Amino acid sequence: MRSAALIFAVLAVSSGVAAAQVAPGPEEAATERPEALQQQAPPAQTPPQAPISETYLDEPHDFLSRKLEEYARRLDDFFSEPNRAYDSTGSTVQIRAHVNLVDRGPDERRIDLRANVSLPNTEDRLKLILQRGLEAATQTAAERDIRSAAQASQALPPAVPPDNNYYLGLKAFVAETLHATFSVESGIKLVRPLDPYVRLRVFRDFVFFPWAIRFSETPLWKYSEDSSAASEIAALRPLSEEWQLRLTSRATWRSTTTYFDLTQIVSLYYTPDKRTAYTLDLGAFAPSDRDVALSAYSVSLRARRLIYRDWLYLEITPQVLYREANRYRPENSLMLQLETLFGDRYLRH
């Protein structure tokens, strides 16, 4: 009996030692339990990621779109496009002195002053505008040139007399909604009789690579001539590093004539370097009322050169005008222009 009891005692002690070696202690159990729970817990959910194809497509598209918009803005700044300068921020003063030599007509010599001055502490939201002629501020450079040639040859319609008066106005950027910019401007003519005016403007830029497109609408009310509205679409497409194509369509309605003045301009730009650029403009102009013989076509070549730093330009523009009133006989003209720009961006740093 004693031997049997001894055997049972030895077996009990050996099984307890084995159990102590196999079973984890309190500290070991505490360290091992989280691992077990971590293995049993469901895997953490990661946020959904865009498909790889979308990433590879969107990033280069956004990059090229930004570059195209910057390029369009830089090209218009070089050519001093009136409508782009009117919509730009910052303060700029422009003096343009030009001589227009017209074949079989009186020569034209004129100095134009235009100023867009941002008022202090307004963060470019409020600007003082000085301009010669109201419609010239939002016309394209090609349309400005054809208007100048038509004015020199007395080809403008009688209901739209040349406007060489200076106007002083206050312009406010009202809002930027849905990527569109709204502005309102009000002022008066600086000679008697005083002629108040109010102008609204909305424009939006789109980039459908490789096209950069701007839509703009400009209603204008002037006390002496009632109301008008100009709608414009301009599309720019780079063809290479040096060649660019622009298509501009414009329709201007006036209550004094009750018809639209339609304009279509095709421009081909060539920029061999940063200081020189050439533009070939083909323009077609016609009223929507075919009873008025005012249709005209033009071919012009503008050569523009930055001759000193970044604020003094020389421009030469030979032009041929074909008017319906003159049985489409060619009328030649040559414009020489010197342009000076002032502002903070043109300071020597």
Helices and strands as residue ranges (DSSP letters): H 2-22, H 26-40, H 52-79, H 82-87, E 92-102, E 108-118, E 126-132, G 135-138, H 141-152, E 166-177, E 180-189, E 196-208, E 211-222, E 226-238, E 243-254, E 260-273, E 276-287, E 296-308, E 312-323, G 324-326, E 330-342, G 344-346
